[in-house]
Amino acid sequence: MRFEPITWERLSETLAEHADGLHPADGGTWLRIGVDGAPAALPGDRAEHVAGALRARGRTVLTVSTGGFLRPASLRYEYGKQDPDAYAEGWFDTGALWREVFRPLEPGGSGRVLPDLWDPVTDRATRSPYRVLPEGGVLILHGPLLLGHWFPFDLRVHLSLSAGALRRRTEEAEQWTLPAFARYEDEVAPAESADVVVRTDDPHRPAWTGIGA
């Protein structure tokens, strides 16, 4: 896989330009983008930059974090608070993401998307109001371990970190999650299924594969 240096600004603009010309694969009107990456790769920040570039092009964009779709603590911590397999398989409520985020954006859907469902601090439902994404709008879902769930993304962006960079940039309290990301690399191979891979070992000097590499 060949990487070329790029700036974050140029990357966001290029991705927005490409996305602006895409047609949803399911024949609907809503475009769905996934920005996949470990927390250390800052997928939320990268998603917001792309969203800003799309809004500058006149598109309505809704960004959603998988962090708002955690399962209740009783389920996340069933096997302890630092179980990497539970983190990989059971922390994120993929069923709720399908039900509340993706299905409303299917052809003929309502466009009513729930931006978040669960507050991990209070361990209660957020009760956030639904957001209506108008036809022609863009959803950007960001977070870790996104690929491999058959989410219907029209554009998949993977923020790649080498094992060493991931270890260095992951907070000490979160080091226990590293085996989950190693398993993700082995079982899902996100760089192979993504449309765009961005190497982020040096957060100030990203490099990318181009689109569709």
DANOR-V400275 format. One record per residue. N is the residue number from 1. RES is the residue in three letters. SS is DSSP state (H for helix, E for strand, L for the rest). PSI is psi in whole degrees, 0 to 359 (NA if undefined). Layout:
N,RES,SS,PSI + N,RES,SS,PSI
This chain:
1,MET,L,125 + 2,ARG,L,133 + 3,PHE,L,145 + 4,GLU,E,140 + 5,PRO,E,147 + 6,ILE,L,155 + 7,THR,L,158 + 8,TRP,H,322 + 9,GLU,H,313 + 10,ARG,H,322 + 11,LEU,H,313 + 12,SER,H,317 + 13,GLU,H,319 + 14,THR,H,319 + 15,LEU,H,320 + 16,ALA,H,319 + 17,GLU,H,316 + 18,HIS,H,313 + 19,ALA,H,325 + 20,ASP,H,336 + 21,GLY,L,2 + 22,LEU,L,152 + 23,HIS,L,133 + 24,PRO,L,134 + 25,ALA,L,334 + 26,ASP,L,5 + 27,GLY,L,3 + 28,GLY,L,199 + 29,THR,L,345 + 30,TRP,L,134 + 31,LEU,E,141 + 32,ARG,E,122 + 33,ILE,E,137 + 34,GLY,E,129 + 35,VAL,E,104 + 36,ASP,E,131 + 37,GLY,L,152 + 38,ALA,L,155 + 39,PRO,H,326 + 40,ALA,H,338 + 41,ALA,H,359 + 42,LEU,L,55 + 43,PRO,H,329 + 44,GLY,H,317 + 45,ASP,H,316 + 46,ARG,H,321 + 47,ALA,H,319 + 48,GLU,H,326 + 49,HIS,H,317 + 50,VAL,H,320 + 51,ALA,H,318 + 52,GLY,H,320 + 53,ALA,H,325 + 54,LEU,H,320 + 55,ARG,H,324 + 56,ALA,H,340 + 57,ARG,L,6 + 58,GLY,L,10 + 59,ARG,L,144 + 60,THR,L,128 + 61,VAL,E,138 + 62,LEU,E,122 + 63,THR,E,137 + 64,VAL,E,135 + 65,SER,E,138 + 66,THR,H,342 + 67,GLY,H,340 + 68,GLY,H,2 + 69,PHE,H,40 + 70,LEU,E,152 + 71,ARG,L,162 + 72,PRO,L,153 + 73,ALA,H,325 + 74,SER,H,332 + 75,LEU,H,320 + 76,ARG,H,321 + 77,TYR,L,21 + 78,GLU,L,326 + 79,TYR,L,24 + 80,GLY,L,163 + 81,LYS,L,353 + 82,GLN,L,51 + 83,ASP,L,110 + 84,PRO,H,328 + 85,ASP,H,321 + 86,ALA,H,321 + 87,TYR,H,318 + 88,ALA,H,326 + 89,GLU,H,333 + 90,GLY,H,4 + 91,TRP,L,323 + 92,PHE,E,134 + 93,ASP,L,83 + 94,THR,H,328 + 95,GLY,H,318 + 96,ALA,H,324 + 97,LEU,H,316 + 98,TRP,H,313 + 99,ARG,H,317 + 100,GLU,H,344 + 101,VAL,H,310 + 102,PHE,H,316 + 103,ARG,H,323 + 104,PRO,H,345 + 105,LEU,H,9 + 106,GLU,L,161 + 107,PRO,L,130 + 108,GLY,L,2 + 109,GLY,L,172 + 110,SER,L,338 + 111,GLY,L,3 + 112,ARG,E,107 + 113,VAL,E,136 + 114,LEU,E,118 + 115,PRO,L,335 + 116,ASP,L,160 + 117,LEU,L,322 + 118,TRP,E,134 + 119,ASP,E,112 + 120,PRO,L,341 + 121,VAL,L,311 + 122,THR,L,345 + 123,ASP,L,45 + 124,ARG,E,162 + 125,ALA,E,141 + 126,THR,L,331 + 127,ARG,L,31 + 128,SER,L,145 + 129,PRO,L,154 + 130,TYR,E,150 + 131,ARG,E,132 + 132,VAL,E,117 + 133,LEU,L,114 + 134,PRO,L,160 + 135,GLU,L,138 + 136,GLY,L,357 + 137,GLY,L,169 + 138,VAL,E,129 + 139,LEU,E,132 + 140,ILE,E,112 + 141,LEU,E,130 + 142,HIS,E,150 + 143,GLY,E,181 + 144,PRO,L,156 + 145,LEU,L,37 + 146,LEU,L,323 + 147,LEU,L,155 + 148,GLY,L,0 + 149,HIS,L,4 + 150,TRP,L,24 + 151,PHE,L,139 + 152,PRO,L,63 + 153,PHE,L,141 + 154,ASP,L,341 + 155,LEU,E,125 + 156,ARG,E,119 + 157,VAL,E,125 + 158,HIS,E,124 + 159,LEU,E,110 + 160,SER,E,139 + 161,LEU,L,134 + 162,SER,L,161 + 163,ALA,H,320 + 164,GLY,H,316 + 165,ALA,H,321 + 166,LEU,H,318 + 167,ARG,H,316 + 168,ARG,H,324 + 169,ARG,H,358 + 170,THR,L,132 + 171,GLU,L,150 + 172,GLU,H,319 + 173,ALA,H,344 + 174,GLU,H,8 + 175,GLN,H,334 + 176,TRP,H,342 + 177,THR,H,347 + 178,LEU,H,318 + 179,PRO,H,331 + 180,ALA,H,322 + 181,PHE,H,327 + 182,ALA,H,318 + 183,ARG,H,319 + 184,TYR,H,316 + 185,GLU,H,318 + 186,ASP,H,317 + 187,GLU,H,326 + 188,VAL,L,329 + 189,ALA,L,63 + 190,PRO,H,329 + 191,ALA,H,335 + 192,GLU,H,333 + 193,SER,H,348 + 194,ALA,L,152 + 195,ASP,L,331 + 196,VAL,E,132 + 197,VAL,E,128 + 198,VAL,E,119 + 199,ARG,E,123 + 200,THR,L,28 + 201,ASP,L,318 + 202,ASP,L,109 + 203,PRO,L,343 + 204,HIS,L,350 + 205,ARG,L,73 + 206,PRO,L,161 + 207,ALA,E,152 + 208,TRP,E,168 + 209,THR,L,353 + 210,GLY,L,181 + 211,ILE,L,130 + 212,GLY,L,18 + 213,ALA,L,NA
